[in-house]
């Protein structure tokens, strides 16, 4: 989530924005919810121990197991409910300030800042609900999804610069492969996955920008040459995976050589 005042990233555990110090209203609500959950859990725990005194052996363990499962289901349902309410609230906020939100989306797109666009979209949960026919944000949906996919790839690509452990490398190239497959699915099979009411010009701009940015990531962090980056999306998923693994191994060898020197 992001600060409603300055847009800096923060979590539900942050009572104040670490950047500007604005109180985090969602954190206060989260704290109250967790206090309620803890009280309910403690009440149930005391009830469980009381039950165990009256019932011994297998029967008591089965009762404990059933109660624990019920508690987990209730807590999970309540947590999802709180998050769903938060998303709905932020979507209403976006609609209430539609002109301001739309202007910010267009500014991010103009500057090809799709990481910030994805975070802004996440703040208002704009890529998480179906748009009505007259919804002003529906035309941005393909761009918002592409921004989210690119941001996931960007975030998972960053650790490669400092990664030396072989097990970490294997885990990372697998994640990167999944990110790329997901991005390419939306980038090159857009007609199959996006709504028809997405604005064609906005979608085309986002696709062109993110294609260039993705190629730049491959060149910068996985040592692709420009031709390899340009042709990478034409490969099948298996061939892409093998190609990325080869690049990871080559990067690791180069670092080992530099360390020896």
C-alpha positions as CSV (number, residue, x, y, z in Angstrom):
1,X,0.0,0.0,0.0
2,X,1.1,3.6,-0.4
3,X,0.7,6.8,1.7
4,X,-2.5,8.7,0.7
5,X,-0.6,12.0,1.2
6,X,2.8,11.5,-0.5
7,X,2.4,8.2,-2.2
8,X,5.4,6.6,-0.5
9,X,5.3,2.8,0.0
10,X,4.3,1.6,3.5
11,X,2.7,-1.4,5.2
12,X,-0.3,-1.9,7.5
13,X,2.2,-2.2,10.3
14,X,3.3,1.4,9.8
15,X,1.3,3.8,12.1
16,X,2.8,6.8,10.3
17,X,4.2,7.3,6.8
18,X,8.0,6.7,7.0
19,X,8.5,9.4,4.4
20,X,6.2,12.3,5.4
21,X,4.9,11.3,8.8
22,X,1.2,11.3,7.9
23,X,-0.9,9.0,10.2
24,X,-1.9,5.8,8.5
25,X,-5.6,5.4,8.9
26,X,-5.6,1.8,7.6
27,X,-2.9,0.9,10.2
28,X,-5.1,2.1,13.0
29,X,-8.0,0.1,11.7
30,X,-5.7,-2.9,11.2
31,X,-4.5,-2.6,14.8
32,X,-8.1,-2.5,16.1
33,X,-9.0,-5.5,14.0
34,X,-6.0,-7.5,15.2
35,X,-6.8,-6.6,18.8
36,X,-10.3,-8.0,18.2
37,X,-9.0,-11.1,16.6
38,X,-6.6,-11.6,19.5
39,X,-9.3,-11.3,22.1
40,X,-11.5,-13.8,20.3
41,X,-8.6,-16.1,19.9
42,X,-7.8,-15.9,23.7
43,X,-11.4,-16.5,24.6
44,X,-11.5,-19.6,22.3
45,X,-8.2,-20.8,23.6
46,X,-9.5,-20.7,27.2
47,X,-12.6,-22.6,26.1
48,X,-10.4,-25.2,24.4
49,X,-8.4,-25.8,27.6
50,X,-11.6,-26.1,29.6
51,X,-12.8,-28.7,27.2
52,X,-9.6,-30.7,27.4
53,X,-10.0,-31.0,31.2
54,X,-13.4,-32.8,30.7
55,X,-12.4,-34.9,27.7
56,X,-9.3,-37.0,27.5
57,X,-7.4,-38.9,24.8
58,X,-8.4,-38.9,21.1
59,X,-11.8,-37.2,21.6
60,X,-10.2,-34.1,23.2
61,X,-7.5,-33.9,20.4
62,X,-10.2,-34.1,17.7
63,X,-12.2,-31.3,19.4
64,X,-9.1,-29.2,19.6
65,X,-8.3,-29.8,15.9
66,X,-11.9,-28.9,14.8
67,X,-11.8,-25.7,16.9
68,X,-8.4,-24.7,15.5
69,X,-9.7,-25.2,12.0
70,X,-12.8,-23.1,12.7
71,X,-10.6,-20.3,14.1
72,X,-8.4,-20.4,11.1
73,X,-11.3,-20.2,8.7
74,X,-12.9,-17.3,10.7
75,X,-9.7,-15.3,10.9
76,X,-9.0,-15.9,7.2
77,X,-12.5,-14.8,6.3
78,X,-12.4,-11.7,8.4
79,X,-8.9,-10.7,7.1
80,X,-10.2,-11.1,3.5
81,X,-13.3,-9.1,4.4
82,X,-11.2,-6.3,5.8
83,X,-9.0,-6.2,2.7
84,X,-12.1,-6.3,0.4
85,X,-13.6,-3.4,2.3
86,X,-10.4,-1.4,2.0
87,X,-10.2,-2.1,-1.8
88,X,-13.8,-1.0,-2.3
89,X,-13.2,2.2,-0.3
90,X,-10.1,3.1,-2.3
91,X,-12.0,2.4,-5.6
92,X,-14.7,4.8,-4.5
93,X,-12.0,7.4,-3.6
94,X,-10.6,7.1,-7.1
95,X,-14.0,7.6,-8.7
96,X,-14.6,10.6,-6.4
97,X,-11.4,12.2,-7.6
98,X,-11.5,10.8,-11.1
99,X,-10.0,13.9,-12.9
100,X,-7.0,14.0,-10.5
101,X,-6.4,10.3,-10.7
102,X,-6.7,10.2,-14.5
103,X,-4.3,13.1,-14.9
104,X,-1.8,11.3,-12.7
105,X,-2.1,8.1,-14.7
106,X,-1.5,10.0,-17.9
107,X,1.5,11.8,-16.4
108,X,3.1,8.5,-15.4
109,X,2.5,7.1,-18.9
110,X,3.9,10.2,-20.6
111,X,7.2,9.8,-18.7
112,X,7.2,6.0,-19.1
113,X,7.2,5.6,-15.3
114,X,5.3,2.3,-15.2
115,X,6.7,1.3,-11.8
116,X,5.1,4.4,-10.2
117,X,2.0,3.8,-12.3
118,X,1.7,0.3,-10.9
119,X,2.1,1.4,-7.4
120,X,-0.4,4.2,-7.9
121,X,-2.9,1.8,-9.4
122,X,-2.3,-0.6,-6.5
123,X,-3.1,2.2,-4.0
124,X,-6.5,2.7,-5.6
125,X,-7.0,-1.0,-6.5
126,X,-7.6,0.0,-10.1
127,X,-6.4,-3.3,-11.6
128,X,-8.4,-5.5,-9.3
129,X,-12.0,-5.0,-10.3
130,X,-14.2,-5.3,-13.4
131,X,-15.1,-2.0,-14.9
132,X,-18.7,-0.9,-15.8
133,X,-19.4,0.2,-19.4
134,X,-19.3,3.9,-18.3
135,X,-16.3,3.6,-15.9
136,X,-13.7,6.2,-16.7
137,X,-10.8,4.0,-15.7
138,X,-11.8,1.0,-17.9
139,X,-9.9,2.5,-20.8
140,X,-6.7,2.3,-18.8
141,X,-7.1,-1.4,-17.7
142,X,-4.6,-2.9,-20.3
143,X,-2.0,-0.3,-19.4
144,X,-2.5,-0.9,-15.7
145,X,-2.1,-4.6,-16.0
146,X,1.0,-4.3,-18.2
147,X,2.4,-1.8,-15.6
148,X,1.8,-4.3,-12.8
149,X,3.4,-7.2,-14.8
150,X,6.5,-5.1,-15.7
151,X,6.9,-3.9,-12.1
152,X,6.9,-7.5,-10.9
153,X,9.6,-8.4,-13.4
154,X,11.5,-5.3,-12.5
155,X,11.4,-6.1,-8.7
156,X,12.5,-9.7,-9.2
157,X,15.3,-8.7,-11.6
158,X,16.9,-6.3,-9.2
159,X,18.5,-8.9,-6.8
160,X,20.4,-10.5,-9.7
161,X,23.0,-7.7,-9.5
162,X,24.2,-9.0,-6.1
163,X,23.3,-12.7,-6.2
164,X,26.1,-15.2,-5.8
165,X,24.6,-18.3,-4.1
166,X,23.7,-21.0,-6.7
167,X,20.5,-22.0,-5.0
168,X,19.4,-18.4,-5.0
169,X,20.3,-18.0,-8.6
170,X,18.2,-21.1,-9.6
171,X,15.2,-19.8,-7.6
172,X,15.5,-16.3,-9.1
173,X,15.8,-17.3,-12.7
174,X,12.7,-19.5,-12.3
175,X,10.8,-16.5,-10.8
176,X,12.0,-14.3,-13.6
177,X,10.9,-16.8,-16.2
178,X,7.4,-16.9,-14.7
179,X,7.3,-13.1,-14.7
180,X,8.4,-12.8,-18.3
181,X,5.9,-15.5,-19.4
182,X,3.1,-13.6,-17.6
183,X,4.1,-10.3,-19.1
184,X,4.5,-11.6,-22.6
185,X,1.1,-13.2,-22.4
186,X,-0.5,-9.8,-21.8
187,X,1.9,-8.0,-24.1
188,X,1.6,-10.1,-27.2
189,X,-1.8,-11.8,-26.7
190,X,-3.7,-8.7,-25.6
191,X,-6.9,-9.4,-27.5
192,X,-7.4,-12.7,-25.6
193,X,-6.9,-11.3,-22.1
194,X,-8.1,-7.6,-22.1
195,X,-11.4,-6.0,-22.2
196,X,-12.6,-4.7,-25.5
197,X,-13.3,-1.2,-24.1
198,X,-9.6,-0.5,-23.3
199,X,-8.5,2.6,-25.2
200,X,-6.6,1.3,-28.3
201,X,-4.1,4.2,-28.3
202,X,-3.4,4.1,-24.6
203,X,-3.0,0.3,-24.8
204,X,-0.7,0.5,-27.8
205,X,1.5,3.2,-26.1
206,X,1.8,1.1,-22.9
207,X,2.6,-2.0,-24.9
208,X,5.3,-0.2,-26.9
209,X,6.8,1.5,-23.9
210,X,6.9,-1.7,-21.8
211,X,8.3,-3.8,-24.6
212,X,11.3,-1.3,-24.8
213,X,11.7,-1.2,-21.0
214,X,11.6,-5.0,-20.8
215,X,14.3,-5.3,-23.5
216,X,16.4,-2.8,-21.5
217,X,16.1,-4.9,-18.4
218,X,17.2,-8.0,-20.2
219,X,20.2,-6.2,-21.7
220,X,21.2,-4.5,-18.4
221,X,20.8,-7.3,-15.9
222,X,20.9,-10.6,-18.0
223,X,23.6,-9.4,-20.4
224,X,21.4,-9.9,-23.5
225,X,22.6,-8.3,-26.7
226,X,20.0,-6.1,-28.5
227,X,19.1,-8.8,-31.1
228,X,18.6,-11.4,-28.4
229,X,16.3,-9.1,-26.4
230,X,14.3,-8.2,-29.5
231,X,13.7,-11.8,-30.5
232,X,13.3,-13.2,-27.0
233,X,9.5,-13.0,-27.0
234,X,9.3,-15.2,-30.1
235,X,10.8,-18.2,-28.2
236,X,8.7,-20.8,-26.5
237,X,8.5,-20.8,-22.7
238,X,10.9,-23.8,-22.4
239,X,13.5,-22.3,-24.7
240,X,13.2,-18.9,-22.8
241,X,13.8,-20.7,-19.5
242,X,16.9,-22.5,-20.8
243,X,18.2,-19.3,-22.4
244,X,17.8,-17.4,-19.1
245,X,19.4,-20.2,-17.1
246,X,22.4,-20.0,-19.5
247,X,22.7,-16.2,-19.0
248,X,22.5,-16.7,-15.2
249,X,25.3,-19.2,-15.3
250,X,27.5,-17.0,-17.5
251,X,26.9,-14.0,-15.1
252,X,27.9,-16.3,-12.1
253,X,31.1,-17.4,-13.9
254,X,32.1,-13.8,-14.7
255,X,31.6,-12.8,-11.1
256,X,33.7,-15.8,-10.0
257,X,36.5,-14.8,-12.3
258,X,36.4,-11.2,-11.1
259,X,36.5,-12.4,-7.4
260,X,39.6,-14.6,-8.1
261,X,41.4,-11.7,-9.7
